[in-house]
């Protein structure tokens, strides 16, 4: 299945399983493949491509994980941590 903007799901054994899409109404027939989601207000875009019905919240500081590095890994198939 092709992944689309708004898809909510999970990955298992390398496969994405779509549960529902928040761009569609909660009761859209395509949102019922893995059960019916709780009712929600679908996301909508304005003419500039911005979401109009979301809240934007900002953290007071930057958060990071000590095991992840911003270092480029373009030539290596293995991820590296900042502790290496």
C-alpha positions as CSV (number, residue, x, y, z in Angstrom):
1,X,0.0,0.0,0.0
2,X,1.2,3.5,-0.8
3,X,1.6,5.8,2.2
4,X,-0.2,9.2,1.9
5,X,-0.1,12.4,3.9
6,X,-2.3,11.9,7.0
7,X,-1.9,8.1,7.2
8,X,-1.7,6.9,10.8
9,X,-0.5,3.4,11.3
10,X,2.4,1.2,12.4
11,X,5.4,-0.7,11.0
12,X,5.7,-4.4,11.6
13,X,8.4,-6.6,9.9
14,X,9.2,-3.7,7.6
15,X,5.6,-3.3,6.4
16,X,3.6,-0.1,7.1
17,X,0.0,-1.0,8.2
18,X,-2.4,2.0,7.7
19,X,-5.0,2.2,10.4
20,X,-6.7,5.4,9.2
21,X,-6.0,8.7,7.5
22,X,-6.6,12.0,9.4
23,X,-7.2,13.9,6.2
24,X,-10.4,11.9,5.7
25,X,-13.5,12.0,7.9
26,X,-13.3,9.5,10.7
27,X,-16.2,7.5,9.3
28,X,-14.8,7.3,5.7
29,X,-15.1,3.6,4.5
30,X,-11.3,3.4,3.9
31,X,-10.7,4.2,7.5
32,X,-12.5,0.9,8.6
33,X,-10.0,-1.7,7.4
34,X,-8.5,-2.3,10.9
35,X,-11.5,-1.2,12.9
36,X,-13.3,2.1,13.3
37,X,-11.3,5.0,14.8
38,X,-12.7,7.1,17.5
39,X,-14.5,10.2,16.1
40,X,-12.1,13.1,15.2
41,X,-12.1,16.3,13.2
42,X,-10.2,15.7,10.0
43,X,-7.2,17.9,9.1
44,X,-7.8,20.4,6.3
45,X,-5.4,22.5,4.1
46,X,-5.9,26.0,2.9
47,X,-5.0,27.1,-0.6
48,X,-1.3,27.7,0.4
49,X,-1.0,24.1,1.6
50,X,-0.9,25.0,5.3
51,X,-3.0,23.0,7.8
52,X,-5.7,25.3,9.2
53,X,-7.1,23.4,12.1
54,X,-4.1,22.3,14.2
55,X,-2.4,23.8,17.2
56,X,1.3,24.6,17.1
57,X,3.1,24.1,20.4
58,X,6.8,24.8,20.9
59,X,9.2,23.4,23.5
60,X,11.0,25.9,25.7
61,X,14.3,24.4,24.8
62,X,15.9,21.9,22.4
63,X,15.6,18.2,23.1
64,X,17.9,15.5,21.9
65,X,18.9,11.9,22.4
66,X,22.5,11.2,23.6
67,X,22.7,8.1,21.4
68,X,22.0,10.0,18.1
69,X,24.4,12.2,16.2
70,X,23.8,14.8,13.6
71,X,26.8,13.5,11.7
72,X,26.2,12.6,8.0
73,X,26.3,8.9,7.2
74,X,26.0,9.0,3.5
75,X,28.6,6.3,2.7
76,X,27.9,3.9,5.5
77,X,25.0,1.4,5.6
78,X,25.2,1.3,9.4
79,X,24.1,4.0,11.7
80,X,26.6,5.3,14.2
81,X,26.0,6.8,17.6
82,X,27.6,9.9,19.1
83,X,29.5,7.6,21.5
84,X,31.6,5.9,18.8
